[in-house]
């Protein structure tokens, strides 16, 4: 349990008890003994929202990825690859440009000029037929182009099996917590206010776990709930014994190396809250 979520000696908590949900109930004592758990907190523009503590799910993965495409550099790529000698020496005895280069580039330029003049069929066909007969193709000098980093998404799955009606009420409150924070509020007749962001931290006891991934603020983009997936049992009050939840969070922005390091270098001492 994070330091500011602990119960004080007089029975109160740093946050209101109604704003902290711990499942299962034994997690509270086990966390104080050093058990690993994950902490979710809803955030909005006005105040920090409720907090949920759950055991860390098995098989948690981090999907770091970058986006790339390809770019054909063509003639400029050839000049870059071969150096300025390709221009200064030209096609002479010591030149780097061969007759095949001339045919290949003529084919390409003929197609471009033909397209501009509305005679692409003639320009392209003449140059293309010569290149085809000579078995020559223009080198596109294709290179990989970086286009950005993907925005990371994180999936969490939890099976909340309640041993009492009170625990079942907590499980339902956790379900409601996530669902409410996922939806926007109306801010006018034609506008919506963004849903809450989430702050997600991994803990070992009261300390942030430096060995688990550090996650930037996220939005909850999908939330699936299954009731009594392996049983048909209910508590006396009608609460389902099992609630399975699957939540997918997406970071609010793509990271750079700088912002990733800022997240990972954030204070991790006991009780630290970013």
C-alpha positions in Angstrom: 0.0 0.0 0.0 1.3 3.5 -0.8 2.2 5.4 2.3 -0.5 8.0 1.9 -3.1 5.3 1.5 -2.4 3.6 4.8 -4.7 3.6 7.8 -3.6 6.0 10.6 -3.5 5.0 14.2 -6.8 6.6 14.9 -8.5 4.6 12.2 -8.7 7.4 9.6 -6.8 7.5 6.3 -4.9 10.2 4.5 -7.5 9.9 1.8 -11.2 9.4 2.6 -11.9 5.7 3.2 -14.7 5.8 0.6 -12.1 6.8 -2.0 -9.8 3.8 -1.5 -10.7 0.4 -2.8 -8.6 -2.6 -1.9 -9.3 -6.1 -3.3 -9.1 -8.7 -1.9 -9.3 -7.4 1.6 -6.3 -9.4 2.7 -4.2 -7.3 0.2 -4.0 -4.5 2.8 -2.1 -6.5 5.4 -0.1 -8.4 2.8 1.0 -5.1 1.1 2.2 -3.8 4.5 4.2 -7.0 4.7 5.9 -6.3 1.3 3.5 -7.9 -1.2 3.5 -6.7 -4.8 0.4 -4.8 -6.0 -0.7 -2.2 -8.6 -2.3 1.1 -7.8 -4.7 3.0 -10.0 -5.7 6.6 -9.4 -8.2 8.6 -11.4 -7.1 12.2 -12.1 -9.0 15.2 -13.4 -8.4 18.9 -13.8 -9.7 19.7 -10.4 -8.5 17.0 -8.0 -7.0 13.6 -7.6 -9.8 11.0 -7.6 -10.3 7.6 -6.0 -7.6 5.0 -5.7 -7.8 1.2 -6.4 -5.3 -1.4 -5.2 -5.1 -4.8 -6.8 -2.7 -7.7 -7.0 -0.4 -7.4 -10.0 -1.8 -9.6 -12.8 0.3 -12.4 -14.2 2.0 -11.9 -17.5 1.9 -8.1 -17.7 3.6 -6.9 -21.0 4.8 -3.6 -22.3 4.3 -2.9 -26.0 7.1 -0.5 -27.0 7.1 0.1 -30.8 8.3 2.6 -33.4 6.7 3.4 -36.8 8.8 3.4 -40.0 8.0 3.6 -43.7 10.2 3.6 -46.8 11.3 6.5 -49.0 12.7 6.2 -52.6 15.5 8.7 -52.9 16.1 8.0 -56.6 18.7 10.2 -58.3 19.5 12.1 -55.2 20.0 8.9 -53.3 22.5 7.7 -55.9 24.4 11.0 -55.7 24.5 10.7 -51.9 25.6 7.1 -52.1 28.3 7.5 -54.7 29.5 11.0 -53.7 30.1 14.1 -55.7 32.4 12.2 -58.2 29.3 10.9 -59.8 28.7 14.5 -61.0 32.2 15.9 -61.5 33.5 12.8 -63.4 30.3 12.3 -65.4 30.3 9.7 -68.2 33.9 10.0 -69.3 36.5 7.3 -69.3 36.9 7.7 -65.5 33.3 8.5 -64.9 31.0 6.6 -62.6 27.9 7.2 -64.7 27.4 4.4 -67.3 25.2 4.2 -70.3 22.8 2.0 -68.3 22.4 4.9 -65.9 21.6 7.2 -68.7 18.9 4.9 -70.0 17.4 4.3 -66.6 17.2 8.0 -65.7 15.9 8.8 -69.2 13.1 6.3 -68.6 12.2 7.9 -65.3 12.4 11.5 -66.6 10.4 10.6 -69.7 7.6 9.3 -67.6 7.6 12.4 -65.4 7.7 14.8 -68.3 5.1 12.9 -70.2 2.8 13.0 -67.1 3.2 16.7 -66.8 2.5 17.3 -70.6 -0.3 14.8 -70.7 1.5 12.4 -72.9 2.7 9.9 -70.2 1.8 7.0 -72.5 4.3 8.1 -75.2 7.1 9.4 -72.9 6.9 6.4 -70.6 6.5 3.8 -73.3 9.5 5.0 -75.3 11.9 5.1 -72.3 10.4 2.0 -70.8 10.7 0.0 -74.0 14.4 0.9 -74.3 15.1 0.0 -70.6 13.1 -3.2 -71.0 15.0 -4.3 -74.1 18.3 -3.6 -72.4 17.2 -5.2 -69.1 17.8 -2.0 -67.1 15.8 -0.8 -64.1 16.4 2.5 -62.3 17.8 2.0 -58.8 15.2 3.7 -56.4 17.7 3.9 -53.5 15.1 3.0 -51.0 15.8 3.8 -47.4 13.9 3.4 -44.1 12.3 6.6 -42.8 11.3 7.0 -39.2 7.8 8.5 -38.8 7.3 8.4 -35.0 6.8 6.3 -31.9 3.6 4.4 -31.3 1.5 5.5 -28.3 1.7 2.6 -25.8 -1.3 0.6 -24.6 -1.4 -1.6 -21.5 -3.8 -4.4 -20.8 -4.8 -5.5 -17.3 -7.0 -8.5 -16.5 -8.2 -9.2 -13.0 -10.4 -12.0 -11.6 -12.2 -10.6 -8.5 -13.4 -13.6 -6.5 -15.2 -12.4 -3.4 -15.2 -14.5 -0.2 -17.9 -12.4 1.5 -20.7 -10.0 0.6 -18.5 -7.1 1.8 -15.7 -8.1 -0.6 -18.3 -8.5 -3.4 -19.5 -4.9 -2.7 -15.9 -3.8 -3.0 -15.5 -5.6 -6.3 -18.6 -3.9 -7.7 -17.3 -0.5 -6.5 -14.0 -1.1 -8.3 -16.0 -2.0 -11.5 -17.9 1.2 -11.1 -14.8 3.2 -10.5 -13.2 2.2 -13.8 -16.4 2.5 -15.8 -17.2 6.0 -14.5 -13.7 7.3 -15.1 -13.9 6.0 -18.7 -16.8 8.1 -19.8 -16.9 11.9 -20.4 -19.1 14.4 -18.7 -21.3 16.9 -20.5 -19.9 20.3 -20.3 -22.5 22.1 -22.3 -25.3 21.6 -24.8 -22.8 20.5 -27.5 -19.6 19.7 -25.7 -18.1 17.0 -23.6 -15.4 17.1 -21.0 -12.6 14.6 -21.4 -12.7 11.5 -19.2 -10.4 11.2 -16.3 -6.8 10.3 -16.8 -5.2 7.4 -14.8 -2.0 7.2 -12.9 -0.8 3.7 -12.7 2.1 2.6 -10.4 3.5 -0.7 -9.3 4.4 -1.2 -5.7 6.2 -3.6 -3.4 4.8 -3.0 0.0 4.9 0.8 0.4 7.7 1.4 -2.1 7.4 1.9 -5.8 8.8 -1.1 -7.7 11.7 0.2 -9.8 11.9 -3.1 -11.6 8.4 -2.9 -13.1 7.5 -0.6 -16.0 6.9 3.1 -15.5 3.7 4.3 -17.2 2.8 7.8 -18.2 -0.7 9.1 -17.5 -3.3 7.1 -19.5 -6.8 7.1 -20.6 -9.0 4.0 -20.2 -9.9 3.0 -23.8 -11.8 -0.2 -23.2 -13.3 -2.0 -20.2 -14.9 -5.5 -20.4 -16.7 -7.1 -17.5 -17.7 -10.8 -17.1 -19.8 -12.0 -14.2 -19.5 -15.5 -12.8 -17.3 -16.9 -15.6 -16.7 -20.2 -13.9 -19.6 -20.4 -11.4 -23.2 -19.5 -11.0 -22.9 -18.6 -7.3 -24.2 -15.4 -5.8 -24.0 -14.0 -2.3 -27.2 -13.5 -0.3 -27.5 -9.9 -1.4 -27.4 -11.0 -5.0 -23.8 -10.0 -5.7 -22.0 -12.3 -8.1 -19.2 -14.2 -6.6 -16.8 -13.6 -9.5 -16.2 -10.5 -11.5 -13.6 -10.7 -14.3 -12.5 -7.3 -15.7 -10.2 -6.6 -18.6 -9.0 -3.0 -19.0 -6.9 -1.4 -21.7 -5.2 1.9 -21.0 -3.5 4.1 -23.6 -0.9 6.7 -22.7 -1.9 10.3 -23.4 1.0 10.9 -25.8 3.8 9.2 -27.7 7.1 9.1 -25.7 10.5 10.3 -26.7 13.7 9.0 -25.1 13.7 12.2 -23.0 10.2 11.8 -21.7 10.7 8.1 -21.1 13.8 8.9 -19.0 11.8 11.5 -17.1 9.2 8.9 -16.2 11.8 6.3 -15.2 13.8 8.8 -13.1 10.8 10.1 -11.2 11.1 9.7 -7.4 10.5 6.1 -6.3 11.1 6.4 -2.5 8.6 5.2 0.0 5.4 7.1 -0.1 6.4 9.2 -3.2 3.5 10.4 -5.2 4.4 12.1 -8.6 
